[in-house]
């Protein structure tokens, strides 16, 4: 089972940028899984933000399209999330995970997450 450690969150003003990192204990990618970032705002359910396949194909939720960019470093078993033009509604705890390709659902346990807070 993959274990992951997220980092890079913080407090940022509206319009600012942050880069999140997710260091995994081994590769998140397999024939059945890809890498993804989720977020959970207070009082809301955890939602899928973005995914990246081993081949580099990406998916973005409409709410972050054009502002967030997911990338990976396979040699380091690390996922990144570059977040630009941040909005207060991006405030949430962010988590990375392996995502099952067939169902777009997370696999395995969650890490501790990294908090992103955007103030206006």
Secondary structure, 3 states (H helix, E strand, C coil): CCCEEEECCEEEECCCCEEEEEEECCCCCCCCEEEEEEEECCCCCCEEEEEECCCCCEEECCCCCCCEEEEEEHHHCEEEEEECCCCHHHCEEEEEEEEECCCCEEECCCCCCEEEEEEC
